[in-house]
Amino acid sequence: MIRILLIGAGHAHLAVLRSLKKEPLNGARFALVSPRARQLYSGMLPGVIAGHYRRDEAEIDVARLAQAAGAEFIEGEVAKLDPRQKLAKLADGAELEYDVVSINVGALVERSLPGAHFALPIKPHESFFDRLLGAKLNRVAIVGAGVSGAEIGMALHHRGAAVTLYSDKSPLWPPQLEGVMRRLRVDVRPGMPADEIERGPVVLAGASTQEFDLVLLATPAVPPPWLRATGLPCDERGFLVTDEMLRSIGHPEVFAAGDCAAPRSGPLPKSGVYALRQGETLAASLRNVVQGQSPVAYLAQRHSLVLVSCGRRYALAHRGGWSAQGRWVWWWKNHVDRKWVRSLRD
């Protein structure tokens, strides 16, 4: 009986569990380690903040899904992974042995900005949302202008907050995003990164100094620190380097997918769309491994569809050179998001 350990409940591992739920796999014993039995789906988080969804509508019962997939659910966080001994050690001291391990723990936000401790990071989403519930939200700054930060900013604006977004990028991406935010009267500052955050909180950006009720960190993704300590090959930022089969270089028993991985073939967007496709490949590979066959190669899509929630029931769609926006795009995104969450429950 092959022991397969899944570390993290990101999009890729959720896709693996969904596959196992539909078609059980004999000859393997699965275990999933995740910090929370229930977690918020990131694609619907802006809608929860804006008031379009109840929290329970956007939550995934990870423990229940694991049970339906025939996997043991272990609530906890991995603190150390020893690939040589094939052993994972949890923060509470528990040790888990494995034959094959897959890592899908996502990423955190970069916190090297001076005074970052005065700000609230948007990841992990659950602790972010819990702290947001009790925060004063009259004047909010977003430091970092990726899609996630922009969506959260527009959701808070929809709730009545005056939102200022600082970004080192100019223009923002997708190309239509800046125009949408300006029409909503969100204070967008492309090419104007925050230099420091002081107690207050106060954001310093060039010659500008401005005080807010709350500053949110939506800075670029960084990997959990324990990944580099594994001794597995990592890129210069600390993400796990993987081959075309989503395996750690030189360690065929270690798989990695989603935001925590760095494909050797070239960088991919830190996006749930790519992680989900990787999860489908990973599910097929794990089936093959159990049956004594070779893993499946992952082929990244050339262009992915990006659906951006814009606060009110309005959204932006972008794929390659095509884009669209409007209320109908929001309903399209709503359908896609609800379908994904429903597939993990039914």
PALOVEX-611467 format. One record per residue (C-alpha): x, y, z; residue in one letter; residue number from 1. Coordinates in nm, 4 decimals, decimal comma, always signed. Layout:
BEGIN
- X_Y_Z_A_NUM
...
# end
This chain:
BEGIN
- +0,0000_+0,0000_+0,0000_M_1
- +0,1611_+0,3261_-0,1159_I_2
- +0,1359_+0,6119_+0,1353_R_3
- +0,0658_+0,9411_-0,0429_I_4
- +0,0808_+1,2603_+0,1611_L_5
- -0,0820_+1,5770_+0,0292_L_6
- +0,0507_+1,8899_+0,2017_I_7
- -0,1812_+2,1874_+0,1638_G_8
- -0,5337_+2,2261_+0,0255_A_9
- -0,4733_+2,4600_-0,2660_G_10
- -0,6539_+2,4396_-0,5997_H_11
- -0,4352_+2,1537_-0,7241_A_12
- -0,4980_+1,9256_-0,4268_H_13
- -0,8669_+2,0104_-0,4251_L_14
- -0,8738_+1,8902_-0,7864_A_15
- -0,6950_+1,5698_-0,6806_V_16
- -0,9495_+1,5069_-0,4050_L_17
- -1,2355_+1,5752_-0,6455_R_18
- -1,0878_+1,3181_-0,8836_S_19
- -1,0553_+1,0596_-0,6039_L_20
- -1,4122_+1,1281_-0,4956_K_21
- -1,5369_+1,0552_-0,8470_K_22
- -1,3097_+0,7556_-0,9033_E_23
- -1,1502_+0,5949_-0,5960_P_24
- -0,7945_+0,4672_-0,6291_L_25
- -0,7061_+0,1271_-0,4878_N_26
- -0,3539_+0,0492_-0,3754_G_27
- -0,2851_+0,3819_-0,2061_A_28
- -0,3522_+0,5402_+0,1313_R_29
- -0,3981_+0,9179_+0,1069_F_30
- -0,3612_+1,1745_+0,3827_A_31
- -0,4148_+1,5494_+0,3513_L_32
- -0,2522_+1,7988_+0,5905_V_33
- -0,4046_+2,1466_+0,5997_S_34
- -0,4208_+2,4204_+0,8669_P_35
- -0,8014_+2,4482_+0,8509_R_36
- -1,0900_+2,2081_+0,8134_A_37
- -1,2802_+2,4792_+0,6251_R_38
- -1,1287_+2,7453_+0,4007_Q_39
- -1,2450_+3,0385_+0,1910_L_40
- -1,2337_+3,0043_-0,1854_Y_41
- -1,0124_+3,2896_-0,3027_S_42
- -1,2152_+3,3514_-0,6198_G_43
- -1,5229_+3,4400_-0,4157_M_44
- -1,3497_+3,6283_-0,1319_L_45
- -1,4007_+3,9743_-0,2934_P_46
- -1,7696_+3,8888_-0,3336_G_47
- -1,7932_+3,7972_+0,0353_V_48
- -1,6264_+4,1269_+0,1312_I_49
- -1,8595_+4,3208_-0,1008_A_50
- -2,1646_+4,1464_+0,0464_G_51
- -2,2662_+3,9459_-0,2609_H_52
- -2,2120_+3,6106_-0,0860_Y_53
- -2,2450_+3,4790_+0,2651_R_54
- -1,9233_+3,3389_+0,4031_R_55
- -2,0590_+2,9826_+0,4055_D_56
- -2,1386_+3,0088_+0,0327_E_57
- -1,7701_+3,0673_-0,0399_A_58
- -1,6309_+2,8128_+0,2061_E_59
- -1,4922_+2,4731_+0,1140_I_60
- -1,5264_+2,1975_+0,3718_D_61
- -1,1828_+2,0459_+0,3163_V_62
- -1,2220_+1,7803_+0,5850_A_63
- -1,5509_+1,6589_+0,4381_R_64
- -1,4077_+1,6544_+0,0857_L_65
- -1,1078_+1,4517_+0,2031_A_66
- -1,3397_+1,2019_+0,3717_Q_67
- -1,5486_+1,1707_+0,0547_A_68
- -1,2267_+1,1075_-0,1397_A_69
- -1,1163_+0,8335_+0,0991_G_70
- -0,8291_+1,0411_+0,2387_A_71
- -0,7423_+1,1008_+0,6015_E_72
- -0,7697_+1,4678_+0,6978_F_73
- -0,5066_+1,5990_+0,9395_I_74
- -0,5551_+1,9510_+1,0712_E_75
- -0,2110_+2,1029_+1,1131_G_76
- +0,0810_+2,2799_+0,9508_E_77
- +0,4010_+2,1257_+0,8224_V_78
- +0,7063_+2,2787_+0,9905_A_79
- +0,9735_+2,0572_+0,8370_K_80
- +1,0054_+1,8108_+0,5499_L_81
- +1,2922_+1,5619_+0,5255_D_82
- +1,2993_+1,4152_+0,1717_P_83
- +1,5802_+1,1727_+0,2579_R_84
- +1,3862_+1,0104_+0,5407_Q_85
- +1,0520_+1,0681_+0,3651_K_86
- +0,9174_+1,2310_+0,6754_L_87
- +0,7011_+1,5393_+0,7395_A_88
- +0,7035_+1,6991_+1,0836_K_89
- +0,4098_+1,9121_+1,1911_L_90
- +0,4196_+2,2231_+1,4067_A_91
- +0,2675_+2,0269_+1,6969_D_92
- +0,5495_+1,7707_+1,6800_G_93
- +0,3579_+1,4941_+1,5027_A_94
- +0,5525_+1,3051_+1,2342_E_95
- +0,4080_+1,1628_+0,9135_L_96
- +0,5878_+0,9074_+0,6972_E_97
- +0,5181_+0,8845_+0,3263_Y_98
- +0,6239_+0,7097_+0,0065_D_99
- +0,5089_+0,9930_-0,2216_V_100
- +0,4450_+1,3517_-0,1181_V_101
- +0,2787_+1,6389_-0,3038_S_102
- +0,3126_+2,0009_-0,1945_I_103
- +0,0435_+2,2572_-0,2729_N_104
- +0,0701_+2,5153_+0,0048_V_105
- +0,0280_+2,8317_-0,1996_G_106
- +0,2243_+3,1459_-0,1206_A_107
- +0,2336_+3,4332_+0,1262_L_108
- +0,2716_+3,8055_+0,0589_V_109
- +0,6130_+3,9706_+0,0623_E_110
- +0,6730_+4,1584_+0,3912_R_111
- +1,0149_+4,3215_+0,3521_S_112
- +0,8668_+4,6716_+0,3199_L_113
- +0,9743_+4,8819_+0,6210_P_114
- +0,6864_+4,8940_+0,8666_G_115
- +0,5046_+4,5991_+0,7079_A_116
- +0,4040_+4,4865_+1,0580_H_117
- +0,1690_+4,7858_+1,0720_F_118
- -0,0284_+4,6423_+0,7784_A_119
- -0,2675_+4,3485_+0,7388_L_120
- -0,1538_+4,0888_+0,4790_P_121
- -0,4289_+3,9540_+0,2532_I_122
- -0,2963_+3,5983_+0,2964_K_123
- -0,3838_+3,3614_+0,4523_P_124
- -0,7329_+3,4589_+0,3436_H_125
- -0,9114_+3,3186_+0,6490_E_126
- -0,7153_+3,5150_+0,9084_S_127
- -0,7277_+3,8228_+0,6816_F_128
- -1,1057_+3,8104_+0,6563_F_129
- -1,1499_+3,7466_+1,0287_D_130
- -0,9423_+4,0538_+1,1140_R_131
- -1,1165_+4,2605_+0,8480_L_132
- -1,4534_+4,2013_+1,0155_L_133
- -1,3507_+4,4016_+1,3225_G_134
- -1,1513_+4,6721_+1,1449_A_135
- -1,2434_+5,0342_+1,0823_K_136
- -1,2833_+5,0705_+0,7062_L_137
- -1,3376_+5,4390_+0,6302_N_138
- -0,9961_+5,4971_+0,4698_R_139
- -0,8100_+5,1944_+0,3366_V_140
- -0,4794_+5,1676_+0,1514_A_141
- -0,3780_+4,8712_-0,0631_I_142
- -0,0039_+4,8255_-0,1064_V_143
- +0,0521_+4,6203_-0,4217_G_144
- -0,1620_+4,6135_-0,7333_A_145
- -0,2018_+4,2561_-0,8457_G_146
- -0,5465_+4,1331_-0,9401_V_147
- -0,6194_+4,0131_-0,5841_S_148
- -0,5361_+4,3493_-0,4290_G_149
- -0,7399_+4,5337_-0,6891_A_150
- -1,0428_+4,3074_-0,6385_E_151
- -1,0301_+4,3484_-0,2614_I_152
- -0,9893_+4,7244_-0,3007_G_153
- -1,2948_+4,7505_-0,5252_M_154
- -1,4945_+4,5281_-0,2883_A_155
- -1,4119_+4,7566_+0,0051_L_156
- -1,4993_+5,0604_-0,2057_H_157
- -1,8369_+4,9006_-0,2770_H_158
- -1,8885_+4,8825_+0,0998_R_159
- -1,8270_+5,2552_+0,1292_G_160
- -1,4540_+5,2767_+0,2049_A_161
- -1,2312_+5,5399_+0,0490_A_162
- -0,9617_+5,3228_-0,1106_V_163
- -0,6132_+5,4216_-0,2263_T_164
- -0,4057_+5,1705_-0,4204_L_165
- -0,0252_+5,2047_-0,4387_Y_166
- +0,1563_+5,0176_-0,7144_S_167
- +0,5054_+4,9963_-0,8590_D_168
- +0,3440_+4,8806_-1,1843_K_169
- +0,2426_+5,1181_-1,4607_S_170
- +0,0117_+5,0430_-1,6273_P_171
- -0,1801_+4,7908_-1,4210_L_172
- -0,2766_+4,4496_-1,5569_W_173
- -0,5123_+4,3509_-1,7135_P_174
- -0,4938_+4,6633_-1,9328_P_175
- -0,8558_+4,7663_-1,8709_Q_176
- -0,8295_+4,7386_-1,4907_L_177
- -0,7038_+5,0898_-1,4219_E_178
- -0,9840_+5,2481_-1,6230_G_179
- -1,2491_+5,0461_-1,4402_V_180
- -1,1074_+5,1466_-1,1015_M_181
- -1,0913_+5,5131_-1,1939_R_182
- -1,4546_+5,5085_-1,3082_R_183
- -1,5410_+5,3688_-0,9672_L_184
- -1,3418_+5,6563_-0,8122_R_185
- -1,0871_+5,4321_-0,6487_V_186
- -0,7679_+5,6350_-0,5940_D_187
- -0,5259_+5,4386_-0,8150_V_188
- -0,1580_+5,5363_-0,8084_R_189
- +0,0302_+5,3356_-1,0733_P_190
- +0,4067_+5,3763_-1,0729_G_191
- +0,3908_+5,4972_-0,7131_M_192
- +0,5024_+5,2198_-0,4772_P_193
- +0,4835_+5,2578_-0,1018_A_194
- +0,8282_+5,3201_+0,0477_D_195
- +0,7398_+5,2668_+0,4117_E_196
- +0,4506_+5,2194_+0,6536_I_197
- +0,4611_+5,3958_+0,9881_E_198
- +0,2475_+5,3658_+1,2988_R_199
- -0,0932_+5,5200_+1,2430_G_200
- -0,0923_+5,3540_+0,9977_P_201
- +0,0715_+5,6067_+0,7659_V_202
- +0,1910_+5,5266_+0,4139_V_203
- +0,5005_+5,7037_+0,2808_L_204
- +0,5329_+5,7036_-0,0977_A_205
- +0,7857_+5,9427_-0,2463_G_206
- +0,6976_+6,2904_-0,1206_A_207
- +0,3461_+6,1775_-0,0224_S_208
- +0,2507_+6,0989_+0,3372_T_209
- -0,1031_+5,9831_+0,4073_Q_210
- -0,2763_+5,8324_+0,7107_E_211
- -0,5341_+5,5536_+0,6868_F_212
- -0,7569_+5,3470_+0,9124_D_213
- -0,6133_+5,0291_+0,7649_L_214
- -0,3314_+4,9317_+0,5279_V_215
- -0,3515_+4,6009_+0,3419_L_216
- -0,0488_+4,4186_+0,2040_L_217
- -0,1133_+4,2714_-0,1412_A_218
- +0,2547_+4,2582_-0,2349_T_219
- +0,4119_+3,9917_-0,4619_P_220
- +0,4011_+3,6249_-0,3656_A_221
- +0,6741_+3,4666_-0,1540_V_222
- +0,6983_+3,0980_-0,0559_P_223
- +0,6524_+2,9621_+0,2965_P_224
- +1,0002_+2,9701_+0,4604_P_225
- +1,0096_+2,5969_+0,5361_W_226
- +1,0249_+2,5068_+0,1666_L_227
- +1,3856_+2,6209_+0,1270_R_228
- +1,4810_+2,4362_+0,4472_A_229
- +1,3785_+2,1052_+0,2877_T_230
- +1,6972_+2,1010_+0,0829_G_231
- +1,4891_+2,0481_-0,2315_L_232
- +1,6031_+2,2574_-0,5312_P_233
- +1,4498_+2,6057_-0,5167_C_234
- +1,4726_+2,9105_-0,7402_D_235
- +1,6271_+3,2373_-0,6226_E_236
- +1,3040_+3,3348_-0,4440_R_237
- +1,2616_+3,0032_-0,2630_G_238
- +0,9918_+2,8380_-0,4760_F_239
- +1,0310_+2,4646_-0,5453_L_240
- +1,1730_+2,3944_-0,8927_V_241
- +0,9722_+2,1278_-1,0773_T_242
- +1,0141_+1,9318_-1,4007_D_243
- +0,7551_+1,8832_-1,6732_E_244
- +0,5854_+1,6129_-1,4617_M_245
- +0,5440_+1,8520_-1,1649_L_246
- +0,8160_+1,6664_-0,9711_R_247
- +1,0915_+1,8241_-0,7671_S_248
- +1,4176_+1,8160_-0,9636_I_249
- +1,6085_+1,5030_-0,8654_G_250
- +1,3355_+1,3794_-0,6299_H_251
- +1,0775_+1,1776_-0,8279_P_252
- +0,8780_+1,0981_-0,5126_E_253
- +0,8156_+1,4697_-0,4447_V_254
- +0,5539_+1,6598_-0,6457_F_255
- +0,4725_+2,0303_-0,6181_A_256
- +0,2000_+2,2391_-0,7807_A_257
- +0,0383_+2,5791_-0,7677_G_258
- +0,1889_+2,8999_-0,6330_D_259
- +0,4619_+2,7277_-0,4286_C_260
- +0,6195_+2,5728_-0,7391_A_261
- +0,8497_+2,7161_-1,0058_A_262
- +0,8426_+2,5122_-1,3296_P_263
- +1,1869_+2,4624_-1,4810_R_264
- +1,0364_+2,5329_-1,8241_S_265
- +0,9571_+2,8925_-1,7289_G_266
- +0,7504_+3,0994_-1,4849_P_267
- +0,3730_+3,0745_-1,4724_L_268
- +0,1261_+3,3276_-1,3312_P_269
- +0,0410_+3,2713_-0,9654_K_270
- -0,3165_+3,1889_-1,0561_S_271
- -0,5772_+2,9380_-0,9508_G_272
- -0,6543_+2,8729_-1,3180_V_273
- -0,3073_+2,7243_-1,3712_Y_274
- -0,3087_+2,5446_-1,0357_A_275
- -0,6388_+2,3755_-1,1176_L_276
- -0,5041_+2,2459_-1,4484_R_277
- -0,1920_+2,1262_-1,2686_Q_278
- -0,4159_+1,9468_-1,0201_G_279
- -0,5864_+1,7549_-1,2984_E_280
- -0,2451_+1,6480_-1,4297_T_281
- -0,1304_+1,5631_-1,0782_L_282
- -0,4344_+1,3415_-1,0200_A_283
- -0,3541_+1,1452_-1,3361_A_284
- +0,0138_+1,1187_-1,2381_S_285
- -0,0619_+0,9866_-0,8898_L_286
- -0,2895_+0,7215_-1,0390_R_287
- -0,0089_+0,6199_-1,2719_N_288
- +0,2479_+0,6069_-0,9916_V_289
- +0,0264_+0,3769_-0,7858_V_290
- -0,0126_+0,1506_-1,0885_Q_291
- +0,3627_+0,1457_-1,1532_G_292
- +0,3465_+0,3720_-1,4573_Q_293
- +0,5167_+0,7019_-1,5427_S_294
- +0,3683_+1,0386_-1,4374_P_295
- +0,1909_+1,2588_-1,6886_V_296
- +0,3541_+1,5711_-1,8314_A_297
- +0,1821_+1,9008_-1,7534_Y_298
- +0,1142_+2,1258_-2,0516_L_299
- +0,0388_+2,4844_-1,9535_A_300
- -0,2296_+2,6625_-2,1508_Q_301
- -0,0935_+2,9409_-2,3691_R_302
- -0,3535_+3,1910_-2,2492_H_303
- -0,5759_+3,1724_-1,9450_S_304
- -0,9059_+3,3422_-1,8794_L_305
- -0,8882_+3,6076_-1,6087_V_306
- -1,2176_+3,7154_-1,4488_L_307
- -1,1868_+4,0195_-1,2221_V_308
- -1,4617_+4,1110_-0,9768_S_309
- -1,5103_+4,4891_-0,9693_C_310
- -1,6849_+4,5541_-0,6386_G_311
- -2,0446_+4,5791_-0,7492_R_312
- -2,1976_+4,3068_-0,9663_R_313
- -1,9691_+4,4065_-1,2509_Y_314
- -1,6616_+4,2216_-1,3742_A_315
- -1,3784_+4,2329_-1,6244_L_316
- -1,2747_+3,9399_-1,8466_A_317
- -0,9385_+3,9123_-2,0192_H_318
- -0,7772_+3,6379_-2,2260_R_319
- -0,4890_+3,6916_-2,4663_G_320
- -0,5846_+3,9913_-2,6803_G_321
- -0,9564_+3,9723_-2,5980_W_322
- -1,1380_+4,1497_-2,3178_S_323
- -1,4914_+4,2324_-2,2088_A_324
- -1,6611_+4,3873_-1,9103_Q_325
- -2,0064_+4,4416_-1,7696_G_326
- -2,2734_+4,2957_-1,5456_R_327
- -2,3005_+3,9892_-1,7679_W_328
- -1,9320_+3,9140_-1,7058_V_329
- -2,0000_+3,9192_-1,3302_W_330
- -2,2799_+3,6668_-1,3734_W_331
- -2,0466_+3,4555_-1,5852_W_332
- -1,7830_+3,4662_-1,3100_K_333
- -2,0502_+3,3939_-1,0504_N_334
- -2,1530_+3,0827_-1,2458_H_335
- -1,7930_+2,9617_-1,2816_V_336
- -1,7138_+3,0156_-0,9125_D_337
- -2,0308_+2,8534_-0,7824_R_338
- -1,9841_+2,5571_-1,0166_K_339
- -1,6307_+2,4988_-0,8833_W_340
- -1,7380_+2,5159_-0,5188_V_341
- -2,0399_+2,2948_-0,5875_R_342
- -1,8175_+2,0319_-0,7544_S_343
- -1,6257_+2,0026_-0,4267_L_344
- -1,9433_+1,9579_-0,2213_R_345
- -2,1720_+1,7342_-0,4255_D_346
# end
